[in-house]
Amino acid sequence: MPDRPVHVHIQELSQVLVDLSSKAVENLFEALHAVKDQDEQSVPHIKLVEDELDMEEVDLADKCIQFIALQHPVAKDLRTIIAIMMISDELERIGEISLQLIDSMIDISPDLLKLLEFELMFMLAGEMVKKSIDAFVLQDRDLAEQVCAHDDEVDALHRAAFKKVTALMKTVDADVDQLSNALSVSRDIERMADHASKIAQEVIYLVTGELVKHKDSHDDII
C-alpha cells in the first residue's frame, strides 16, 4: 500500500464496504421480488451478481489483512478494520441465504407463502440488513440498536409460521414435502435477520468499544 495517512486507507476501505453493501442489499430485494412475482427468469442474474459480490468480499478481506499487516492500527482504527471484515463476512452469509430462499420459496404455493407471511418476514429481514449498513455509515448506535430490536419481530413471525406449519402437517391431505420446505424457509429468513443483528452489534462495538452478545433464538424454536 502507498505511504498515506492511516485514516485515508480506512476511509477507502469503508467506502468499498459501503459500495459492496449497497449492491448486496439491492440484490437481496431483487431476490424478494423474484419470489413474490414467481419470476424464475430473473434468478440467473441474481445468482451472477451474488458470485460477483463473493469475489469483491474476498478482495476486501485481503485488503484489510494487508492493511493490518503494514499499518498496525490500534484503538478505534483497529476496531474499524475488524468491523469492516466482520460485516463483509456477514453480508456473504446473507447472500448465500438469499439464494437458498429463492430456490426454496419459488416451490411454495402463493397461498402458503401468504398464510405464513413469508413476504413480510423477508421484507423485515431485508430492511434490517439495510438499516444495519446505514448504522455503519452513520456510526449511529441508536440505529444499530433499533436493528437488534427488530430481530424480535422476525422471531415472532418465525414462531407463528412454525405453529401454523406443524398444525397443517397433522391434516389428512397435508403436503408434507412442501410444508417441510416451508419450515426451512422460515428458519433461513430468521437466520438472515440474525446476521443483520450481528452487523448492528459490530457497529455498536465500533462506536462504543462494547461487545454485545447475540442470542441465537432460532435454536430455541426449532
Buried (B, 14 or more C-beta within 10 A) or exposed (E): EEEEEBEEBBEEBBEBBBEBBEBBBEBBBBBBEBBBEEBEEBBEEBBEBBEEBBEBBEEBBEBBEEBBEEBEBEEEBBBBBBBBBBBBBBBBBBBBBBBBBBEBBBEBEEEBBEBBBBBBBBBBBBBBBBBBBBBBBEEBBEBBBBBBEBBEBBBEBBBBBBEBBEEBBEEEEEBEEBBEBBBBBBBBBBBBBBBBBBBBBBBBBBBEEEEBEEEEBBEEBB
